[in-house]
Every structure is written in C-alpha cells, then in structure tokens.
Amino acid sequence: MSKKKIVHPYIPNSVPEIKAEMLEVIGAKDIEELYEDIPEELRFRDEMNLPEPFPSEYDLSRHVEQILSKNQTCQENISFLGGDCWQHYVPAICDEINQRSEFLTAYAGEPYEDHGRFQTLFEYASMMGELLEMDVVNVPTYDWGQAASTSIRMAARITGRTEILISKTISPDRLSIIKNYCKPVVTIKQVEYDPSTGKLDLDDLKSKISAKTAGIYFENPSYLGCIEDQGQIISDIAHSHGALSLVGTDPISLGVLVPPSNYGADIVCGDIQSLGMHMQFGGGLAGFIATRDEERFVTEYPSRLFGITTTAVEGEHGFGDVTYDRTSFHDRIEGKEFIGTAAALWGITAGVYLALVGPHGIQELGQLILQKSQYAMKKLSELQGIRIPFNQSSHFKEFVLDLSETGKEVNKINKFLLEKNIFGGKDISDEFPELGNCAVYCITEIHTKDDIDSLVQALDECLNEGGDRQ
C-alpha cells in the first residue's frame, strides 16, 4: 500500500497543483530539470530518515517545546564557560531597541524605504572606531571566524602575497573557518607559542616569515586568555618584511588594554558578542573589521561601509554606502568576495550598548573583569592538583586550568559541577593535547564573589570525593 504524501500546511509550494503551475510558468517539465547541473554522484536518492511530520500547529509547537525543555540555561546555572562565546550582562534596552520593527525586519532596505538603519549603523561604526582607535569599521559580518578570514584575504590582495602566519593559540574552530575560507588562494602556516607564557614564539616567527608572507595574524587576548604584550615587536617584524600586522581582539577588553592600532596593527578584527548580545546557545555572534582610512585598505573591504555626507538641503545630513562598487552587491562576478546576509542587527545592538556604557563605563567594566578573574585564578590555584599554565603572563577574562594532576578528566569534573548547577570550563584537552587535561574558564562582570567561591568549593568537593578517579 502506497504511503500518502502530506501537503505541508507551512509550505504552500508543496501543493501539487501549485508546483505544476510554477513549473509551467518557467517552462520546466519537472523538478528534476532544475537540478540537472548537479552530478549524479552528489545526489541523494534514498528516503531521508526523518520522523513523521506534525500537520497540526499545536502538536508541532508542543513537540518543539518538549525538546527545548531539555536545555539547561545560564538562568538556572552559573556559567564559567569560555571559548569565544561569553556570558556578559545585557542591558534591557539592547533587546528593546533591536526588537523594534524598523530594525528587526530591515533585512535589505535602502535609504528611501528604510529610515534610520543607515544612521544607526554609522553611529555603531563611529563608536567602534573610537574604541579601536581606527577610522573605518564595517557593517558586522557573521562572526569572528569570517571577519578574520576576510581580513586575511584583504591582506593578501593588498600585498599581492599568498602566505599568512597565524599563532597556534588561535581557536581551532576559527582556524578551520580560516583555512576553508582562504583556500586555495592563501596558504596558512602556524607559529609556535611559548609554553611558559602562552605568547607568540618570536624566534619561530622570525624563522618562518619570508617575502611570501602577506601578514601575521595573532589575537590579544588569545583564545587561552593570555595578554600578548609583544604586539609592537610582532608588528615591527611584519612591517620589516613588507607584511601587514593583523590582530584579533575582544572589544570589551579595550577598556583596560591598549587598542591594537597603538602597537602597529594594520587590520583589526574580532567579535562584538560581548557588547550587548546574549549567548543564544552559541549563535549570538557578529564579526567586525577595522582599518585606517587609507585607500589601499578601504577599497579591499568586501562588506558594506556607511558614511555621512551633506545633502541638497542646507544643514541636513544623509547616510549611505562608501565606495559601493567594491562590493559583491555592485558586481557579483568581480567583487572582492561574495558577501550575503550580514549581522547588521547585532551592529545596531552593539551601538546601543556602547552608547549606554560610554568611555568611562567600558573602562570600569574592564577593570571589574580583571579584578574578578584574578581573584578566581588565585582561589582556584590554591586547590590541590590544580595548576594554572602561563602564570608568567597577564590574563583578561579567560584562563586555562590544568587538571592533569587531579587524576580526573575534565568531562568527569564538568559532569560533577553540573549536578551543582555550575557549567564548568570549556574542555580543550583534544584541541591542545600538549597542555594535557585542561579547560578554559571565563570570568566576567556577571560573576559575584559568591559565584566564584561556589565554584571553588564545588571543585574542591569533586577533587576530594572517593571512588573512580579516572
């Protein structure tokens, strides 16, 4: 007996009569004709292993809610998870503004139909420029990974070279994105880090840089939380070989750290998730790119840049695209890179956050994070079997805990902590096997002294409990 096919209530084009009419209009005999360019070996001809559909909206809603109820959030748990997505306090006004219909639904409007969005993105770019001490900031792209990848490709186009040196302390996920995004145009080579400090190994850098090098990419603070105080030296090495200095940074750190532009960075990139964005299960991300206002940099941006100019009406100003012809919106074939949907809504959100916090607020915030993270490192290092690698370096927000001497694996420790309503640090044992049994812990302004003390107490209980220590 043949199985009856369901006409899905949420997909109008699944109705056979509508499909037939659409195919007739475009002159195709069947759906297969639209996919004839796809090689047979790439096609999936079997039935997909999917559960039965829910035609009823109520049944579907109930099913999804049951799935979502399995999640454990940072509202019920204390989170110390690090690794490029951090729990910061999000002021209520950030959510209030980014949910306004003129921003939330303004996917691809233009000035004549989209009043306000261009100005808000210009204001965001201006405040980011002040924070970074750079002149030009783009409309946010997907995440730090794409921002870093685009920065690297920009450097390759500017210098006419095809090799990039990257510090090994980079996030493995981000490195994977970079390699995928840049191949086969750019070759990626990694530079070792000092095992005692976590900083870039200058001797290894000097041995690997060459006339092929388009730029050196490093992050400050690094994925492992270390502050790189050799920035000027690294930039000088790059510039002496005709290469560019590319720096990835967490903008919230710039309330207490010197902006990369002050130690020779030519291109700065990073993620604005820390500026007013919820973690969104790891998806509330948006990358930025910043440079000086020089033609050789500006013309290589593939993403949109918004500027301000006078209008025909005296005293009135307008906001619009700068050198639009360099984008793939203008020229799909010859564009620098293809840029599609951007995370512009998060740029507006970050603009609200920066305007609310202000210059003094961002400084106080940075100092608070520094103080709390130093307290956490001190208390945790006092526990038997716990060691903090790279203790010769300063840290911001994140730091590595080496749990090798405890006799317990990170995942077992994190399981114990979860029973105490605590999300432990991100397990990096597989990402950085040379460091041993390690996790990246994160402390932000949301953590109270009691939160940190609860973590210390729970870890102490875990390490001293009997039974299996494997």
MARLUM-22763 format. One line per field, with one value per residue (C-alpha): residue number from 1; residue in three letters; x, y, z. Coordinates in nm, 2 decimals, padded with zeros to 4 digits. Layout:
<atoms>
resi: c(NUM_...)
resn: c(ALA_...)
px: c(X_...)
py: c(Y_...)
pz: c(Z_...)
</atoms>
This chain:
<atoms>
resi: c(1_2_3_4_5_6_7_8_9_10_11_12_13_14_15_16_17_18_19_20_21_22_23_24_25_26_27_28_29_30_31_32_33_34_35_36_37_38_39_40_41_42_43_44_45_46_47_48_49_50_51_52_53_54_55_56_57_58_59_60_61_62_63_64_65_66_67_68_69_70_71_72_73_74_75_76_77_78_79_80_81_82_83_84_85_86_87_88_89_90_91_92_93_94_95_96_97_98_99_100_101_102_103_104_105_106_107_108_109_110_111_112_113_114_115_116_117_118_119_120_121_122_123_124_125_126_127_128_129_130_131_132_133_134_135_136_137_138_139_140_141_142_143_144_145_146_147_148_149_150_151_152_153_154_155_156_157_158_159_160_161_162_163_164_165_166_167_168_169_170_171_172_173_174_175_176_177_178_179_180_181_182_183_184_185_186_187_188_189_190_191_192_193_194_195_196_197_198_199_200_201_202_203_204_205_206_207_208_209_210_211_212_213_214_215_216_217_218_219_220_221_222_223_224_225_226_227_228_229_230_231_232_233_234_235_236_237_238_239_240_241_242_243_244_245_246_247_248_249_250_251_252_253_254_255_256_257_258_259_260_261_262_263_264_265_266_267_268_269_270_271_272_273_274_275_276_277_278_279_280_281_282_283_284_285_286_287_288_289_290_291_292_293_294_295_296_297_298_299_300_301_302_303_304_305_306_307_308_309_310_311_312_313_314_315_316_317_318_319_320_321_322_323_324_325_326_327_328_329_330_331_332_333_334_335_336_337_338_339_340_341_342_343_344_345_346_347_348_349_350_351_352_353_354_355_356_357_358_359_360_361_362_363_364_365_366_367_368_369_370_371_372_373_374_375_376_377_378_379_380_381_382_383_384_385_386_387_388_389_390_391_392_393_394_395_396_397_398_399_400_401_402_403_404_405_406_407_408_409_410_411_412_413_414_415_416_417_418_419_420_421_422_423_424_425_426_427_428_429_430_431_432_433_434_435_436_437_438_439_440_441_442_443_444_445_446_447_448_449_450_451_452_453_454_455_456_457_458_459_460_461_462_463_464_465_466_467_468_469_470)
resn: c(MET_SER_LYS_LYS_LYS_ILE_VAL_HIS_PRO_TYR_ILE_PRO_ASN_SER_VAL_PRO_GLU_ILE_LYS_ALA_GLU_MET_LEU_GLU_VAL_ILE_GLY_ALA_LYS_ASP_ILE_GLU_GLU_LEU_TYR_GLU_ASP_ILE_PRO_GLU_GLU_LEU_ARG_PHE_ARG_ASP_GLU_MET_ASN_LEU_PRO_GLU_PRO_PHE_PRO_SER_GLU_TYR_ASP_LEU_SER_ARG_HIS_VAL_GLU_GLN_ILE_LEU_SER_LYS_ASN_GLN_THR_CYS_GLN_GLU_ASN_ILE_SER_PHE_LEU_GLY_GLY_ASP_CYS_TRP_GLN_HIS_TYR_VAL_PRO_ALA_ILE_CYS_ASP_GLU_ILE_ASN_GLN_ARG_SER_GLU_PHE_LEU_THR_ALA_TYR_ALA_GLY_GLU_PRO_TYR_GLU_ASP_HIS_GLY_ARG_PHE_GLN_THR_LEU_PHE_GLU_TYR_ALA_SER_MET_MET_GLY_GLU_LEU_LEU_GLU_MET_ASP_VAL_VAL_ASN_VAL_PRO_THR_TYR_ASP_TRP_GLY_GLN_ALA_ALA_SER_THR_SER_ILE_ARG_MET_ALA_ALA_ARG_ILE_THR_GLY_ARG_THR_GLU_ILE_LEU_ILE_SER_LYS_THR_ILE_SER_PRO_ASP_ARG_LEU_SER_ILE_ILE_LYS_ASN_TYR_CYS_LYS_PRO_VAL_VAL_THR_ILE_LYS_GLN_VAL_GLU_TYR_ASP_PRO_SER_THR_GLY_LYS_LEU_ASP_LEU_ASP_ASP_LEU_LYS_SER_LYS_ILE_SER_ALA_LYS_THR_ALA_GLY_ILE_TYR_PHE_GLU_ASN_PRO_SER_TYR_LEU_GLY_CYS_ILE_GLU_ASP_GLN_GLY_GLN_ILE_ILE_SER_ASP_ILE_ALA_HIS_SER_HIS_GLY_ALA_LEU_SER_LEU_VAL_GLY_THR_ASP_PRO_ILE_SER_LEU_GLY_VAL_LEU_VAL_PRO_PRO_SER_ASN_TYR_GLY_ALA_ASP_ILE_VAL_CYS_GLY_ASP_ILE_GLN_SER_LEU_GLY_MET_HIS_MET_GLN_PHE_GLY_GLY_GLY_LEU_ALA_GLY_PHE_ILE_ALA_THR_ARG_ASP_GLU_GLU_ARG_PHE_VAL_THR_GLU_TYR_PRO_SER_ARG_LEU_PHE_GLY_ILE_THR_THR_THR_ALA_VAL_GLU_GLY_GLU_HIS_GLY_PHE_GLY_ASP_VAL_THR_TYR_ASP_ARG_THR_SER_PHE_HIS_ASP_ARG_ILE_GLU_GLY_LYS_GLU_PHE_ILE_GLY_THR_ALA_ALA_ALA_LEU_TRP_GLY_ILE_THR_ALA_GLY_VAL_TYR_LEU_ALA_LEU_VAL_GLY_PRO_HIS_GLY_ILE_GLN_GLU_LEU_GLY_GLN_LEU_ILE_LEU_GLN_LYS_SER_GLN_TYR_ALA_MET_LYS_LYS_LEU_SER_GLU_LEU_GLN_GLY_ILE_ARG_ILE_PRO_PHE_ASN_GLN_SER_SER_HIS_PHE_LYS_GLU_PHE_VAL_LEU_ASP_LEU_SER_GLU_THR_GLY_LYS_GLU_VAL_ASN_LYS_ILE_ASN_LYS_PHE_LEU_LEU_GLU_LYS_ASN_ILE_PHE_GLY_GLY_LYS_ASP_ILE_SER_ASP_GLU_PHE_PRO_GLU_LEU_GLY_ASN_CYS_ALA_VAL_TYR_CYS_ILE_THR_GLU_ILE_HIS_THR_LYS_ASP_ASP_ILE_ASP_SER_LEU_VAL_GLN_ALA_LEU_ASP_GLU_CYS_LEU_ASN_GLU_GLY_GLY_ASP_ARG_GLN)
px: c(00.00_00.15_00.22_00.00_00.20_00.12_00.07_00.25_00.05_00.36_00.50_00.24_00.46_00.42_00.06_00.09_-00.13_00.08_00.40_00.27_00.16_00.50_00.69_00.46_00.54_00.92_00.90_01.03_00.87_00.96_01.16_01.45_01.51_01.61_01.88_02.03_02.36_02.42_02.63_02.45_02.72_02.63_02.26_02.07_01.82_01.71_01.44_01.56_01.55_01.31_01.03_00.67_00.56_00.32_00.05_-00.12_00.04_-00.04_00.12_00.43_00.45_00.42_00.68_00.93_00.87_00.94_01.27_01.36_01.27_01.57_01.81_01.98_02.04_02.26_01.95_01.93_02.31_02.63_02.83_03.21_03.23_03.49_03.59_03.47_03.11_03.08_02.81_02.80_02.52_02.29_02.11_01.73_01.75_01.96_01.68_01.42_01.59_01.69_01.33_01.18_01.02_01.22_01.54_01.43_01.27_01.50_01.69_01.79_01.63_01.76_01.76_01.43_01.24_01.45_01.48_01.71_01.90_02.19_02.24_02.23_02.50_02.70_02.68_02.78_03.08_03.18_03.18_03.37_03.62_03.67_03.71_03.95_04.12_04.07_03.90_03.69_03.47_03.25_02.89_02.92_02.96_02.87_03.13_03.49_03.58_03.46_03.60_03.94_03.92_03.82_04.10_04.35_04.22_04.23_04.60_04.67_04.51_04.68_05.03_05.00_05.13_04.97_05.10_04.97_05.14_04.90_04.97_04.89_04.69_04.41_04.07_04.08_03.72_03.83_04.14_03.92_03.70_04.00_04.16_03.83_03.76_04.10_04.18_04.32_04.42_04.61_04.85_04.82_05.13_05.12_05.37_05.45_05.38_05.60_05.49_05.56_05.39_05.14_05.27_05.39_05.74_05.93_06.22_05.98_05.81_06.14_06.24_05.91_05.84_05.95_05.90_05.59_05.42_05.12_05.06_05.09_04.77_04.76_04.50_04.51_04.38_04.43_04.19_04.37_04.32_04.68_04.75_05.01_05.24_05.48_05.24_05.47_05.76_05.54_05.41_05.77_05.88_05.58_05.65_06.02_05.93_05.67_05.38_05.08_05.00_04.66_04.52_04.20_04.06_03.76_03.64_03.53_03.89_03.98_03.86_04.18_04.41_04.58_04.40_04.59_04.62_04.86_05.11_05.12_04.81_04.70_04.38_04.19_03.90_03.70_03.35_03.11_02.91_03.04_02.88_02.51_02.44_02.30_02.49_02.19_02.32_02.65_02.49_02.47_02.79_02.89_03.24_03.39_03.68_03.86_04.14_04.29_04.12_04.36_04.25_04.45_04.25_03.91_03.90_03.97_03.67_03.41_03.15_02.93_03.07_02.84_02.94_02.79_02.76_02.57_02.25_02.10_01.92_02.14_02.22_02.08_02.30_02.25_02.40_02.49_02.73_03.10_03.27_02.98_03.14_03.39_03.12_02.96_02.63_02.76_02.94_02.86_03.13_03.43_03.35_03.64_03.45_03.08_02.90_02.55_02.34_02.53_02.47_02.37_02.11_02.39_02.58_02.28_02.27_02.64_02.59_02.32_02.54_02.84_02.63_02.49_02.82_03.03_03.41_03.42_03.18_03.39_03.70_03.52_03.39_03.73_03.88_03.60_03.66_04.03_03.98_03.73_03.93_04.25_04.06_03.92_04.27_04.42_04.15_04.15_04.53_04.51_04.33_04.54_04.62_04.51_04.77_04.74_04.96_05.11_05.12_05.40_05.15_04.87_04.51_04.19_03.86_03.97_04.25_04.34_04.31_04.54_04.36_04.61_04.74_04.39_04.35_04.01_03.92_03.77_03.44_03.40_03.47_03.22_02.96_03.00_02.98_02.66_02.50_02.58_02.42_02.75_02.88_03.25_03.52_03.54_03.74_04.04_04.21_04.16_04.22_04.55_04.68_05.02_04.87_04.73_04.39_04.29_03.99_03.93_03.74_03.58_03.50_03.30_03.12_02.82_03.01_02.99_03.24_02.99_02.96_03.34_03.36_03.08_03.29_03.60_03.40_03.24_03.57_03.73_03.44_03.48_03.86_03.83_03.54_03.62_03.56_03.67_03.93_03.97)
py: c(00.00_00.33_00.59_00.90_01.22_01.51_01.86_02.05_02.34_02.56_02.51_02.63_02.52_02.16_02.16_01.96_02.20_02.50_02.31_02.22_02.58_02.72_02.47_02.56_02.93_02.88_02.62_02.32_01.98_01.86_01.95_01.72_01.96_02.23_02.02_01.87_02.05_01.86_01.54_01.21_01.11_01.41_01.34_01.16_00.92_00.74_00.84_01.07_00.93_01.18_01.15_01.17_01.53_01.72_01.87_02.02_02.35_02.27_01.92_02.07_02.35_02.10_01.88_02.16_02.29_01.94_01.94_02.29_02.20_01.97_02.27_02.40_02.77_03.02_03.15_02.83_02.76_02.96_02.95_02.96_02.85_03.03_02.98_03.28_03.30_03.46_03.54_03.92_04.13_04.25_04.58_04.56_04.85_04.65_04.39_04.67_04.85_04.55_04.42_04.74_04.65_04.90_04.73_04.37_04.34_04.57_04.29_04.47_04.81_05.12_05.49_05.58_05.30_05.22_05.54_05.51_05.19_05.35_05.62_05.36_05.16_05.47_05.55_05.20_05.22_05.55_05.43_05.12_05.33_05.54_05.22_05.07_05.40_05.31_05.52_05.26_04.99_04.76_04.65_04.33_04.00_03.65_03.61_03.64_03.35_03.52_03.86_03.70_03.52_03.83_04.03_03.77_03.78_04.16_04.14_03.90_04.13_04.44_04.29_04.07_03.78_03.44_03.33_03.41_03.33_03.25_03.20_02.84_02.98_03.05_02.88_02.56_02.63_02.97_02.82_02.57_02.85_03.05_02.75_02.67_03.04_03.12_02.81_02.78_03.14_03.18_02.93_02.91_02.85_02.84_02.99_02.82_02.97_02.99_02.71_02.91_03.23_03.14_03.43_03.41_03.25_03.53_03.30_03.07_03.37_03.51_03.17_03.14_03.49_03.55_03.75_03.54_03.65_03.88_03.92_03.79_03.72_03.69_03.75_03.97_03.84_03.50_03.21_03.08_03.42_03.54_03.91_03.94_04.22_04.17_04.33_04.61_04.37_04.14_04.43_04.56_04.21_04.20_04.55_04.49_04.21_04.41_04.22_04.35_04.31_04.16_04.15_03.98_04.12_04.11_04.48_04.47_04.43_04.77_04.95_04.84_04.72_04.94_04.92_04.71_05.02_05.16_04.87_04.87_04.67_04.74_04.54_04.47_04.22_04.03_03.96_04.20_03.93_04.08_04.41_04.35_04.01_03.71_03.39_03.24_02.89_02.98_03.18_03.54_03.63_03.91_03.99_04.33_04.46_04.79_04.97_05.32_05.55_05.47_05.39_05.06_04.93_05.08_04.95_04.59_04.57_04.33_04.43_04.74_05.06_05.35_05.71_06.06_06.34_06.67_06.68_06.94_07.08_07.31_07.17_06.83_06.52_06.18_05.83_05.59_05.34_05.43_05.31_05.08_04.95_04.74_04.51_04.20_04.38_04.60_04.34_03.98_03.85_04.07_04.15_04.12_03.84_03.73_03.89_03.79_03.84_04.04_04.05_04.42_04.38_04.29_04.60_04.82_04.63_04.69_05.05_05.08_04.90_05.13_05.44_05.33_05.22_05.51_05.56_05.56_05.26_05.04_05.12_05.03_04.72_04.61_04.67_04.48_04.18_04.19_04.20_03.92_03.69_03.75_03.66_03.34_03.24_03.29_03.09_02.80_02.77_02.70_02.37_02.06_01.92_02.23_02.43_02.75_02.73_03.05_03.21_03.43_03.62_03.85_03.73_03.90_03.73_03.38_03.15_02.78_02.54_02.24_01.95_01.68_01.62_01.57_01.23_01.33_01.41_01.75_01.59_01.40_01.72_01.91_01.64_01.67_02.05_02.03_01.85_02.16_02.38_02.50_02.50_02.43_02.54_02.45_02.13_02.19_01.86_01.75_02.09_02.15_01.80_01.93_02.11_01.80_01.77_02.14_02.36_02.73_02.91_03.25_03.52_03.83_04.11_03.89_03.67_03.76_03.67_03.41_03.26_03.22_03.08_02.83_02.71_02.67_02.48_02.25_02.18_02.10_01.86_01.70_01.65_01.51_01.27_00.90_00.63_00.63_00.89_00.82)
pz: c(00.00_-00.11_00.16_00.14_00.08_00.31_00.17_00.44_00.58_00.63_00.28_00.02_-00.27_-00.16_-00.31_-00.64_-00.84_-00.73_-00.82_-01.16_-01.23_-01.13_-01.35_-01.64_-01.60_-01.60_-01.88_-01.70_-01.73_-01.38_-01.07_-01.18_-01.48_-01.23_-01.08_-01.40_-01.34_-01.02_-01.08_-01.01_-00.75_-00.54_-00.54_-00.25_-00.40_-00.08_00.17_00.44_00.79_00.93_01.20_01.10_01.04_01.26_01.04_01.35_01.46_01.82_01.80_01.64_01.90_02.19_02.04_02.00_02.35_02.49_02.31_02.43_02.79_02.79_02.77_03.07_03.06_03.24_03.41_03.63_03.63_03.69_03.38_03.36_03.00_02.79_02.43_02.22_02.35_02.68_02.93_02.99_03.12_02.85_02.94_02.88_02.64_02.40_02.35_02.34_02.06_01.84_01.85_01.71_01.37_01.17_01.27_01.33_00.98_00.79_00.61_00.29_00.28_00.11_00.24_00.06_00.24_00.55_00.75_01.05_00.99_00.79_01.06_01.35_01.17_01.10_01.47_01.57_01.33_01.48_01.84_01.74_01.56_01.88_02.09_01.84_01.75_01.39_01.12_00.93_01.06_00.85_00.90_01.11_00.93_01.05_01.33_01.43_01.20_00.89_01.00_01.05_00.72_00.53_00.70_00.58_00.23_00.23_00.34_00.06_-00.20_-00.06_-00.06_-00.36_-00.15_-00.06_00.28_00.63_00.96_01.24_01.61_01.73_02.03_01.79_01.84_01.64_01.52_01.39_01.23_01.05_00.92_00.80_00.62_00.45_00.36_00.23_00.02_-00.24_-00.26_00.07_00.24_00.62_00.83_01.21_01.46_01.79_02.12_02.43_02.66_02.98_02.88_02.60_02.40_02.04_02.00_01.83_01.73_01.55_01.39_01.26_01.11_00.92_00.79_00.43_00.12_00.06_00.38_00.34_00.71_01.06_01.24_01.62_01.89_02.20_02.44_02.30_02.29_02.60_02.78_02.77_02.70_02.42_02.53_02.23_01.99_01.88_01.82_01.62_01.41_01.35_01.23_00.99_00.86_00.81_00.57_00.38_00.55_00.74_01.11_01.17_01.52_01.65_01.97_02.21_02.21_02.57_02.67_02.53_02.83_03.00_02.72_02.46_02.12_01.86_01.64_01.91_01.85_01.48_01.37_01.01_01.03_01.35_01.37_01.63_01.76_01.92_02.10_02.43_02.35_02.44_02.29_02.47_02.40_02.21_02.25_02.09_01.80_01.91_01.71_01.48_01.34_01.28_01.07_01.12_00.94_00.89_00.64_00.36_00.00_-00.01_00.29_00.21_-00.14_-00.03_00.21_00.06_00.32_00.34_00.49_00.59_00.58_00.64_00.39_00.33_00.13_-00.10_00.20_00.40_00.75_00.67_00.65_00.49_00.54_00.27_00.13_00.08_-00.25_-00.32_-00.64_-00.44_-00.30_-00.45_-00.43_-00.71_-00.91_-00.85_-01.07_-01.00_-00.63_-00.38_-00.21_-00.21_00.09_00.16_00.48_00.74_01.11_01.09_01.37_01.61_01.50_01.60_01.93_02.00_01.91_02.18_02.43_02.36_02.38_02.71_02.87_02.74_02.76_03.15_03.17_02.94_03.15_03.47_03.32_03.21_03.55_03.71_03.49_03.55_03.93_03.94_03.70_03.91_04.23_04.06_03.94_04.29_04.47_04.21_04.21_04.59_04.53_04.54_04.19_04.00_03.81_03.60_03.30_03.15_03.50_03.38_03.17_03.25_03.16_03.07_03.13_03.04_03.17_03.14_03.43_03.41_03.59_03.49_03.85_03.99_03.83_03.69_03.33_03.25_03.13_03.46_03.66_03.45_03.50_03.88_03.86_03.65_03.94_04.15_03.88_03.75_03.39_03.42_03.18_02.81_02.77_02.54_02.61_02.25_02.10_02.28_02.37_02.45_02.75_02.90_03.08_03.06_03.04_02.96_03.24_03.19_03.45_03.35_03.53_03.60_03.84_04.20_04.47_04.60_04.25_04.23_04.59_04.50_04.20_04.42_04.68_04.42_04.26_04.60_04.67_04.33_04.37_04.72_04.66_04.67_04.41_04.05_03.97_03.60)
</atoms>
